[in-house]
Amino acid sequence: MAVTKRGLVLASTAVAVSAVTITGAGIQLSQGQAFFQESPKGLIDGVWQIIDRTYVDNTFNKVDWKATRTEYLNKPYANKEEAYKAVREMLKKLGDPYTRFMDPQEYKNMQIDISGELTGVGIQLAADEKTKKLTVIAPIEDSPAFTAGILAKDIITQIDAQTTEGMELNKAVSLIRGTPGTSVKLTVQRGDKQLSYQLKRAKIEIHPVRSSYQKDAAQGGVGYIRLVQFSANAPADMKSAIQ
């Protein structure tokens, strides 16, 4: 399978003025008018053009990329949601997990996640690719979720008594986040057990770098540095850990 060297993340930020951004490559295609917002096919073609110009594998993983453009531009689209779905289908043909499309809400959530500070209970959450269940990737260290005992691979089944079956990831994230000091009840499935956690939301500062130093009689000492995720604080934290 061919994989991009850049790791392209295409984000549609169509709110007032639309843009398609490849954050990994540092390339931005921006329109001075709300063209993509008004034209679903404009969005699809804009994404296709970016991939056509910047994708590292010029065989497009043996996909007929020009035929793909024709296929998707010949279909009717009633709204931007249908266009988002078509873009994801189009990119899926590449078989490349590192090239993906984000709608405006997903992009906003990503910006919050990498800002280094957020409000909530401190859970990294994802929808399982096969089951679509909301699954905890990991609790953020020293967060309310971490302190309460929520674990990686826990499946969130309810948020404040609201079932998560069929719930979109963005909606779940919005329900869990909130004003510091307010509470949210999460029900999780862990194996064959159902567990409930009453958590108080807090302002969470993300520390992407964890480090420790252990003395070693033979080598004089060994330093360990773990980079959990890239965020706005990561470069400074990494430099501090090395020093």
Secondary structure by P-SEA (a helix, b strand, c coil): ccccccbbbbbbccccccccccccccbbbbbccccccccaaaaaaaaaaaaacccccccccccaaaaaaaaaaacccccaaaaaaaaaaaaaaacccccccccaaaaaaaaaaaccccccccccccccccccccccccccccccccccccccccccccccccccccccaaaaaaaacccccbbbbbbbbcccbbbbbbccccccccccccbbbbbbccccbbbbbbbcccccaaaaaaaaaac
